[in-house]
Amino acid sequence: MMPFAFNAPSEDKSELEDAGDFTPRFDDRGLITAIVTDAHDGELLMVAHMNAKALALTIQTGKAHYFSRSRGKLWLKGETSGNIQTVKEIRTDCDQDAIWLKVEVAGHDATCHTGRRSCFYRTVSLEDGKPMLAIADDERQFDPHEVYGKQP
Amino acid sequence: MMPFAFNAPSEDKSELEDAGDFTPRFDDRGLITAIVTDAHDGELLMVAHMNAKALALTIQTGKAHYFSRSRGKLWLKGETSGNIQTVKEIRTDCDQDAIWLKVEVAGHDATCHTGRRSCFYRTVSLEDGKPMLAIADDERQFDPHEVYGKQP
């Protein structure tokens, strides 16, 4: 599928805040932040990045596509694990530099590559003045070694 | 208050995914993405950025601090509007490059500078093949002109 191109954002802040043209503001790396929640219960599942192509393909196909900064390439979420994200609603914020996807997750109903439902499975708190992590959710929906093999 | 310093993140991906030291991974601009939801009903309120100082102060004081990329400075959310965010829980994701804050919002119970509860007040959809915005929430909790005066 040929992804469409977005119009350039207005320089006028108040125009960016209105209804009308969706003119996403990509950063100097050409990326925009995407927040992903479960369409059913609102759980925060992941945060990722999109370039213009990934965002256009997401809107056109209804399946979440991202841009992997570490691998430097476009990525259909779930192409390996089967945990495809079907987009039920897309929102953007006041200055159009972030995207919110409400999704239904197929496959194992898991989003994190560690096998957990959400990537945000740890809490941060101060212990003896030091910032420490504790695991809040350790339930695995799938075995990452089985699904990804030797891949990270 | 003197903000503490974070330890450097491990090069070992599996160490980053465990419990233990919180070692946030700031990007090449020294920033990390922060996702902010309402501690009571889970509504996505805003996305912002933090430098190490903003993140340390947020953890130490329990009040959300951010780094404004447009103004190039540290920012206590609500210092002008009164809509201070009290942090009830902090989480991080699998590779420690994003932060999730669950907050209670004081003042007008509004987060967006337009006066709305959430910055994500618009939906994105295709109309005649073009990506368009529609306003899903137009309820203002405060009058931005009254609160910010001539400031944006």
Interface residues (C-beta under 8 A of the other chain):
Chain A: F4 F6 K13 E17 D18 A19 G20 D21 F22 T33 I35 T37 G42 E43 L44 M46 V47 A56 I59 Q60 E89 I90 R91 T92 D93 C94 A98 I99 W100 C112 H113 T114 C119 F120 Y121 R122 T123 V124 S125 L126 G129 K130 P131 M132 L133 A134 I135 A136 P152
Chain B: F4 F6 K13 E17 D18 A19 G20 D21 F22 T33 I35 T37 G42 E43 L44 M46 V47 A56 I59 Q60 E89 I90 R91 T92 D93 C94 A98 I99 W100 C112 H113 T114 C119 F120 Y121 R122 T123 V124 S125 L126 G129 K130 P131 M132 L133 A134 I135 A136 P152
